[in-house]
């Protein structure tokens, strides 16, 4: 008979650091959706529903990837490989979180957000984790759509389809950000991915090819992050932030390309990319409320 896992071990299946970044983009989507401060209770309930669903997807990712996780030092100490949580317990926990999250959105937010969140959960937990991750080196590109959905989920929870084209810009930013972000980590851990037979780009196409792809995607990301300003969605504060952050990201990407012998630069790029996305979305939010408060000449 399985012993009851601790709350800490159950939460260890939920990838809380990843979920916190997801929730930042979702909440920014909520706050950008309308030219005023949305209902606080709605923000809290929608955030809870989206967060619980993201945690559910993370649990299913742990279940499917258990054999891979055992072979990688980065993941070998997760609760499932360590035997602290059984597969059946993890399955029940993941289903509980998913039903609770989708249920909150369905009952207290709106049908559209509940449906989109459900498809996002399935896209990550099933389509990406069970198929794409093992089938193609473009796994993170195609599967990145699920990870880029939270800004849309946040937006629709407050405004439905109104102004959805702006939410799609936020989606596009996260979607283009995902490959250089993850491939930097994949370069850093390429030997482990090779050992686990996961067809990440550095394993299938080599490190140098991956470095070129990181550089190209970072250039594309720089261009895409200008779109909120060019479409009138944001103002000068965001533009300055996007340019400064983008130039630094390009600097890291160029350094990865030009210094292949540098063993630390890939991981530094990965860590910077996390901070990059956080600061970029916060700058969108600051800019939004400055525009509301002072108009176009703040």
C-alpha positions in Angstrom: 0.0 0.0 0.0 1.4 3.4 -1.0 2.2 5.8 1.9 0.6 9.2 1.7 2.9 11.7 0.1 3.6 15.0 1.8 2.1 18.3 0.5 5.7 19.4 -0.3 6.1 16.4 -2.6 2.8 16.9 -4.3 3.6 20.5 -4.9 7.0 19.4 -6.2 5.1 17.8 -9.1 3.6 21.2 -10.0 6.6 23.1 -11.4 5.7 26.1 -9.3 8.5 28.3 -10.6 7.3 27.7 -14.2 3.7 28.2 -13.1 4.6 31.5 -11.5 6.0 32.8 -14.8 3.0 31.5 -16.6 0.7 33.3 -14.2 2.6 36.6 -14.6 1.9 36.5 -18.3 -1.8 35.5 -17.6 -2.4 38.3 -15.1 -0.8 40.9 -17.4 -3.2 39.7 -20.1 -6.1 40.3 -17.7 -4.9 43.8 -16.7 -4.2 44.8 -20.3 -7.6 43.6 -21.5 -9.6 46.7 -20.3 -8.7 50.4 -19.8 -9.5 50.2 -16.1 -8.7 47.9 -13.1 -10.8 44.8 -13.6 -12.9 43.3 -10.7 -10.4 42.0 -8.2 -12.4 38.9 -7.3 -12.6 37.9 -11.0 -8.8 38.3 -11.3 -8.3 36.1 -8.3 -10.7 33.3 -9.4 -9.4 33.4 -13.0 -5.8 33.3 -11.8 -6.6 30.3 -9.5 -8.3 28.4 -12.3 -5.5 29.0 -14.8 -2.8 28.3 -12.2 -4.5 25.0 -11.1 -4.8 23.9 -14.7 -1.1 24.7 -15.4 -0.2 22.7 -12.2 -2.2 19.8 -13.5 -0.4 19.9 -16.8 2.9 19.9 -15.0 1.9 16.8 -12.9 1.0 14.9 -16.1 4.4 16.0 -17.6 6.1 14.4 -14.6 4.2 11.2 -14.9 4.9 10.8 -18.6 8.6 11.9 -18.3 9.4 9.7 -15.2 11.8 7.4 -17.1 13.5 10.4 -18.8 13.8 12.3 -15.5 15.6 9.3 -13.8 18.4 9.6 -16.4 18.9 13.4 -16.1 20.7 15.0 -13.1 18.5 18.1 -13.5 15.3 16.1 -12.9 16.4 12.9 -11.1 15.5 14.3 -7.7 11.9 15.0 -8.6 9.3 13.3 -6.4 8.4 10.5 -8.9 12.0 9.3 -9.7 12.7 9.4 -5.9 9.7 7.3 -5.1 8.2 9.9 -2.8 4.9 9.9 -4.9 3.6 6.9 -6.8 2.3 7.1 -10.3 -1.3 6.5 -9.2 -1.1 9.2 -6.5 0.3 11.6 -9.1 -2.4 10.7 -11.5 -5.2 11.4 -8.9 -3.5 14.6 -7.9 -3.2 15.8 -11.5 -6.8 15.0 -12.3 -7.9 16.7 -9.1 -6.0 19.9 -10.0 -7.3 19.9 -13.6 -10.9 19.3 -12.7 -10.8 22.0 -10.0 -9.1 24.5 -12.3 -11.3 24.0 -15.3 -14.4 23.9 -13.0 -13.5 27.3 -11.5 -13.2 28.9 -14.9 -16.4 27.2 -16.2 -18.5 28.2 -13.2 -17.1 31.6 -12.2 -15.3 33.0 -15.2 -16.6 32.1 -18.7 -17.0 29.2 -21.0 -14.5 30.5 -23.6 -11.6 30.7 -21.1 -12.5 27.3 -19.6 -12.4 25.7 -23.1 -9.2 27.4 -24.2 -7.5 26.5 -20.9 -8.6 22.8 -21.3 -7.1 22.7 -24.8 -3.9 24.3 -23.5 -3.7 21.7 -20.8 -4.2 18.9 -23.3 -1.8 20.5 -25.7 1.0 20.5 -23.2 0.3 17.3 -21.1 -0.7 15.1 -24.1 0.3 16.5 -27.5 3.7 17.9 -26.4 4.7 15.6 -23.6 3.5 12.3 -25.0 4.2 12.9 -28.7 6.1 15.9 -29.8 8.9 15.8 -27.2 9.9 12.3 -28.4 9.0 12.7 -32.1 10.7 15.8 -33.5 13.5 18.3 -32.7 10.9 21.0 -33.4 9.1 19.8 -30.3 9.6 23.0 -28.4 8.6 25.2 -31.4 5.3 23.4 -32.0 4.5 22.6 -28.4 5.4 26.2 -27.4 1.9 27.2 -28.5 0.5 25.7 -25.3 3.0 27.5 -23.1 2.2 30.8 -24.9 -1.5 30.6 -24.3 -1.7 32.1 -20.8 -1.8 35.8 -21.9 -4.8 34.9 -24.1 -6.5 33.0 -21.2 -6.0 36.0 -19.0 -7.4 38.3 -21.6 -10.5 36.3 -22.4 -11.2 35.8 -18.7 -11.8 39.6 -18.4 -12.8 40.8 -21.9 -13.8 37.7 -23.8 -13.0 38.2 -27.5 -13.0 42.0 -27.4 -9.6 43.2 -28.5 -8.3 39.7 -28.9 -5.9 40.8 -31.6 -3.8 42.4 -28.9 -3.8 39.3 -26.8 -2.5 37.4 -29.9 0.5 39.8 -29.9 1.2 38.7 -26.3 0.9 35.1 -27.4 3.3 35.7 -30.3 5.9 37.2 -28.0 5.9 34.2 -25.7 5.7 31.8 -28.6 8.8 33.3 -30.3 10.6 33.6 -26.9 10.2 29.9 -26.1 12.7 28.3 -28.6 15.8 30.5 -27.7 14.9 30.2 -24.1 14.7 26.4 -24.0 17.4 25.7 -26.6 19.9 27.6 -24.4 19.0 25.1 -21.6 19.1 22.2 -24.1 22.7 23.2 -25.1 23.7 23.3 -21.5 22.2 19.8 -20.9 22.7 18.3 -24.3 24.7 15.3 -23.0 21.8 14.4 -20.7 19.2 14.7 -23.4 21.4 12.6 -25.6 21.7 9.9 -22.9 17.9 10.0 -22.4 17.3 9.8 -26.2 15.2 12.9 -26.3 15.5 14.4 -29.8 16.2 18.0 -28.7 17.8 20.2 -31.4 21.4 20.1 -30.1 21.2 16.2 -30.1 19.7 15.8 -33.6 21.4 18.8 -35.4 24.4 19.6 -33.3 25.4 22.4 -31.0 26.5 24.9 -33.7 23.2 24.6 -35.7 21.3 25.2 -32.4 23.4 28.3 -31.7 22.5 29.7 -35.1 18.8 29.0 -34.4 19.0 30.7 -31.1 20.5 33.8 -32.7 17.9 33.9 -35.5 14.9 33.4 -33.1 16.3 36.1 -30.9 16.5 38.6 -33.8 12.9 37.6 -34.7 11.9 38.1 -31.0 13.4 41.6 -31.0 11.2 42.5 -34.0 8.1 40.9 -32.6 8.4 42.8 -29.3 8.2 46.1 -31.2 4.6 45.2 -32.4 2.8 46.3 -29.2 4.2 49.8 -29.7 3.8 49.9 -33.5 0.1 48.8 -33.2 -0.7 51.5 -30.6 -1.2 48.9 -27.8 1.6 50.4 -25.7 3.7 53.6 -25.4 7.3 54.8 -25.1 8.0 53.2 -21.7 7.4 49.8 -23.1 9.3 50.6 -26.3 12.4 51.6 -24.4 12.2 48.6 -22.2 11.7 46.2 -25.1 14.6 47.6 -27.0 17.0 47.6 -24.0 15.9 44.0 -23.0 16.1 42.9 -26.6 19.6 44.3 -27.2 20.8 42.4 -24.1 19.2 39.2 -25.2 20.8 39.6 -28.7 24.1 40.1 -26.9 23.8 36.8 -25.2 22.7 35.1 -28.4 25.7 36.5 -30.3 28.0 35.4 -27.4 26.6 31.8 -27.6 27.3 31.8 -31.4 30.8 33.3 -31.2 32.0 31.6 -28.0 31.2 27.9 -28.5 34.0 26.9 -26.1 32.4 28.9 -23.3 30.6 26.3 -21.1 28.7 28.8 -19.0 27.2 31.1 -21.5 24.3 28.8 -22.5 23.0 28.6 -18.9 23.5 32.3 -18.4 21.4 32.9 -21.5 18.7 30.6 -20.2 18.6 32.4 -16.9 18.5 35.8 -18.6 15.7 34.7 -20.8 13.5 34.1 -17.8 14.2 37.5 -16.3 13.8 39.0 -19.8 10.2 37.8 -20.1 9.3 38.8 -16.6 10.6 42.4 -17.0 9.1 42.7 -20.5 5.6 41.9 -19.3 5.9 44.1 -16.2 6.9 47.0 -18.5 3.8 46.3 -20.6 1.8 46.6 -17.5 3.5 49.8 -16.2 3.1 51.4 -19.6 -0.6 50.4 -19.8 -1.5 52.2 -16.6 0.6 55.2 -17.4 -1.3 55.5 -20.6 -4.6 55.3 -18.8 -3.5 57.8 -16.2 -1.7 60.4 -18.3 -2.7 59.6 -21.9 -0.3 59.5 -24.8 2.1 62.2 -23.5 3.2 60.8 -20.1 
